[in-house]
Amino acid sequence: MALRSDWLPALAAFESAARHQNFAHAAEELHLTASAVSHHVRKLESRLGTVLFQRHARGVSLTAEGRQLADAAGSALADMEEALRQLRTARHDTERVRITTLHSWAHAWLLPRLPDFAAAHPEIRVNIDTEIALTRFDEGGPDLGVRHGPGHWPGLTAHPLMTESLFPVAAPTLPGLAEVTEPAHVARLPLVSDLGRQGWPDWFRAAGVHGVDTDARYVFSDSTDALEAAARGLGAMLARERIATDYLASGRLVPLPGPALPARWSYYVVYPSHRRVRPAARAFLDWLTALPTN
């Protein structure tokens, strides 16, 4: 017996009634009347030539044949729901880009520019994950990453994004700042540091200052927190050019005497070499690499 489309309303009513073991509850779920559900079930029983429900004073219960059909109908609907979910997910995923990067770079450099991307691509949703540890680009994981490093990571394609330099800054209200007129005087201030591979010893060496205490009083794992600590007057910070811009522009931090130290590492946009870059990720990648880096 071929399953025709006009069977579907009756099968839907039967499946709901079988699941609830109650015509009234099925009617509520399907936005029908109980009599309409009963009519659909009787129509199905007539076509099949078998009784699917035993009717009694307290309600209904499935017959053996009804249980057989209910199991098949429930399984078929579950398969259809899963297929529909996957189709919806696939459609939404084509409009979403997942990015992993450092919190400091996302907060200070990416976020101020993100409205421009939203205006150019209002259909794309952006997920940003900020972690210190390197994220794995497994299937279902991030599409793109912005990493600070040497530019070579196994299994990843890397596009250069920007270089940076490091220089000392402090809050203009920091006690003793007025007496800091040359690089050696910076060592008189309490020092704030992050966990970057280049720090105060590298900067003092580049400035030609030797024999000073470079042990930081405050150390933060995140560069943004270290900058905020400096802006609150806790000490001098060796700032990263790309994340200190807003602090300097607002006057919360001011540069101190001494050279800018070129960073050994740069920022790169990365993605798995073996995986096709999806359209939303490609749009973000093209937008990001086209931005001016100043």
MIDOPA-550616 format. One line per field, with one value per residue (C-alpha): residue in one letter; x, y, z. Coordinates in Angstrom, 1 decimal, padded with zeros to 4 digits. Layout:
<nodes>
rest c(a ...)
xx c(X ...)
yy c(Y ...)
zz c(Z ...)
</nodes>
This chain:
<nodes>
rest c(m a l r s d w l p a l a a f e s a a r h q n f a h a a e e l h l t a s a v s h h v r k l e s r l g t v l f q r h a r g v s l t a e g r q l a d a a g s a l a d m e e a l r q l r t a r h d t e r v r i t t l h s w a h a w l l p r l p d f a a a h p e i r v n i d t e i a l t r f d e g g p d l g v r h g p g h w p g l t a h p l m t e s l f p v a a p t l p g l a e v t e p a h v a r l p l v s d l g r q g w p d w f r a a g v h g v d t d a r y v f s d s t d a l e a a a r g l g a m l a r e r i a t d y l a s g r l v p l p g p a l p a r w s y y v v y p s h r r v r p a a r a f l d w l t a l p t n)
xx c(000.0 001.5 001.7 -000.1 000.1 -003.5 -002.6 -000.3 -002.9 -004.3 -000.9 000.1 -003.1 -002.5 001.1 000.2 -002.7 -000.5 002.2 -000.2 -002.6 -005.3 -007.3 -007.9 -004.2 -003.4 -006.0 -004.4 -001.0 -002.2 -004.6 -007.6 -010.7 -010.8 -013.5 -011.3 -008.5 -010.9 -012.1 -008.5 -007.8 -011.0 -010.2 -006.8 -008.2 -010.7 -008.0 -005.8 -008.7 -007.5 -008.2 -005.4 -007.0 -009.2 -011.8 -013.0 -014.6 -011.3 -009.8 -007.9 -005.1 -003.1 -003.8 -000.8 -001.2 -001.5 001.8 003.5 002.4 003.1 006.7 007.2 005.5 007.5 010.8 010.0 009.1 012.3 014.3 012.5 013.1 016.8 017.0 015.2 017.5 020.6 019.3 018.5 022.0 023.7 021.9 022.7 026.3 026.8 025.9 028.2 031.9 033.7 036.9 039.4 041.9 043.5 041.3 043.6 043.6 039.9 039.1 041.4 041.8 039.0 035.9 036.3 036.4 033.7 030.8 032.2 032.1 028.5 027.5 029.1 027.8 024.6 023.6 026.7 026.8 030.1 031.3 034.5 036.3 039.2 041.7 045.3 045.9 046.0 042.6 042.4 040.8 038.8 035.7 033.0 035.5 036.6 036.9 039.6 042.1 044.2 047.4 050.5 053.6 056.3 053.9 054.4 051.9 051.7 048.5 047.6 047.8 048.9 048.4 050.5 048.2 050.3 053.5 053.9 056.3 056.6 057.2 056.8 053.6 052.2 049.2 049.9 049.0 051.6 053.7 057.3 056.4 057.6 061.2 061.3 063.2 065.3 065.0 067.1 064.6 061.7 063.3 062.5 058.8 056.8 056.7 053.7 054.1 052.1 053.3 054.6 057.9 059.5 059.4 061.2 064.7 064.5 063.4 066.0 068.7 067.5 067.5 071.1 070.2 072.0 072.2 068.6 065.9 063.5 061.4 057.8 055.7 052.5 052.2 049.0 048.3 046.4 047.8 044.5 044.5 048.1 047.3 044.2 046.4 048.9 046.0 044.8 048.2 049.8 053.0 054.6 053.7 055.5 052.6 051.9 051.3 048.2 046.3 047.4 045.9 042.7 044.5 047.0 044.3 042.2 045.1 044.7 048.3 051.2 054.4 057.6 061.2 062.9 062.9 060.1 061.2 060.2 058.4 059.9 056.4 053.6 049.8 048.6 045.2 045.2 042.9 043.2 045.1 043.1 039.7 037.8 037.2 033.4 031.9 031.2 034.7 036.1 034.2 035.6 039.2 039.0 037.7 040.3 043.3 042.1 042.0 044.7 046.8 047.6)
yy c(000.0 003.3 006.1 009.1 012.7 012.7 010.1 012.5 014.5 011.2 009.8 013.0 012.9 009.2 009.7 012.5 010.5 007.4 009.4 011.1 008.1 010.8 012.3 015.6 016.1 015.4 017.8 020.5 019.9 019.9 022.8 020.7 019.5 016.1 015.0 016.0 013.8 011.0 011.4 011.2 008.1 006.3 007.3 005.7 002.6 002.3 002.5 000.0 -002.3 -002.7 -001.3 001.0 002.1 000.4 002.9 002.7 004.9 006.3 007.0 005.0 002.5 001.2 -002.2 -004.4 -003.1 000.4 000.0 -001.3 001.7 004.2 002.9 003.3 006.7 008.0 006.8 008.4 011.7 011.7 011.1 014.0 016.3 015.5 016.1 019.4 020.4 019.6 021.6 024.6 024.3 024.1 027.2 029.2 028.0 029.5 032.8 032.5 032.9 031.6 033.3 032.5 035.2 036.8 038.9 041.9 042.1 041.5 044.1 046.9 046.4 044.3 045.5 049.2 048.1 045.4 047.8 048.4 044.6 044.4 047.3 045.6 042.1 042.4 038.8 037.3 036.3 036.5 034.3 035.4 033.2 034.6 032.2 032.4 028.7 027.8 026.5 023.3 023.8 020.6 019.9 022.1 024.4 027.9 029.0 031.6 032.5 035.6 034.6 036.4 034.5 033.5 032.8 029.1 026.6 023.0 022.4 026.1 028.6 032.0 035.4 038.3 040.9 043.4 044.0 045.9 047.6 047.9 051.1 052.3 054.1 055.2 057.2 060.9 061.0 058.3 059.6 060.4 060.6 064.2 063.1 060.5 062.4 059.5 055.7 054.9 056.8 054.4 051.8 054.0 053.5 050.4 048.1 046.4 043.4 040.8 037.3 038.3 036.8 040.3 042.4 044.9 043.3 043.4 047.1 048.3 046.5 048.1 051.5 051.0 050.8 048.2 047.3 048.2 046.1 044.9 042.7 043.7 044.5 043.4 040.7 040.0 037.1 039.4 042.6 044.5 043.9 045.1 048.3 048.9 048.5 051.1 053.4 053.2 054.3 051.0 051.6 051.8 049.3 048.1 048.6 046.8 049.3 047.6 047.5 050.8 053.2 054.1 054.5 057.0 058.8 059.3 060.5 057.8 056.7 058.7 057.5 057.6 058.4 055.7 053.8 051.7 048.1 046.1 043.0 039.7 038.3 039.6 039.0 036.5 035.3 031.5 028.7 025.0 024.3 021.1 022.7 024.9 028.4 028.8 031.9 033.8 033.2 034.2 037.5 038.1 037.2 039.5 042.3 041.9 041.7 044.7 046.9 049.6 048.5 052.0)
zz c(000.0 -001.1 001.4 -000.1 001.1 002.2 004.8 006.6 008.7 010.0 010.8 012.6 014.7 015.4 016.4 018.9 020.3 020.7 022.5 024.9 025.1 025.1 022.3 024.2 024.8 021.2 020.1 022.3 020.8 017.3 017.8 016.8 018.6 020.2 017.8 014.9 016.3 016.8 013.2 011.8 013.8 012.7 009.1 009.5 011.1 008.2 005.6 007.3 008.2 011.8 015.2 016.6 019.9 022.4 023.6 027.1 029.8 031.1 027.7 025.1 024.9 022.0 020.5 019.5 015.9 017.2 019.2 016.1 014.0 016.9 017.1 013.4 013.2 016.2 014.7 011.3 012.9 015.0 011.8 010.1 013.0 013.0 009.3 009.7 012.5 010.5 007.5 009.8 011.4 008.0 006.8 010.0 009.9 006.4 008.0 011.0 011.6 014.7 015.6 018.4 019.5 022.5 024.8 024.7 020.9 020.6 023.2 022.2 018.4 016.9 018.8 017.8 014.2 014.3 013.6 010.1 009.4 010.7 008.4 005.4 006.2 008.3 007.5 009.2 012.9 014.6 017.5 019.3 021.7 023.7 025.2 026.2 025.3 021.6 020.4 018.4 015.0 015.1 013.0 014.3 016.0 015.1 011.4 011.9 014.6 015.2 016.8 018.1 017.3 014.8 011.9 011.7 013.2 012.0 009.9 009.7 006.9 008.3 006.8 008.3 009.8 011.7 013.5 016.8 019.1 022.9 024.9 028.5 029.6 032.9 034.3 034.3 038.0 039.0 041.9 040.8 037.1 036.9 037.8 035.0 032.3 030.8 030.4 033.5 035.6 034.6 036.9 039.9 039.3 040.3 037.3 035.8 033.5 031.5 030.5 027.1 025.8 025.8 028.9 031.0 030.8 027.0 027.0 029.5 027.5 024.3 026.0 027.1 030.8 032.9 036.6 037.5 039.1 036.4 038.6 038.2 041.3 039.5 036.8 034.9 032.5 030.2 028.6 028.9 032.7 032.9 031.0 033.2 036.3 034.9 034.0 037.6 038.9 040.0 038.0 034.6 032.0 028.9 026.5 023.3 020.5 019.1 022.4 024.0 021.4 023.2 026.5 024.9 023.0 026.1 028.1 030.7 029.9 028.6 027.0 029.1 027.8 025.9 022.6 021.1 021.1 018.0 018.9 017.9 017.1 014.9 014.6 012.0 010.8 010.7 009.6 009.0 005.7 005.0 005.4 002.9 004.3 004.4 002.8 006.1 007.3 003.9 004.1 007.6 006.5 003.5 005.6 008.3 006.0 004.1 007.1 007.7 010.7 012.0)
</nodes>
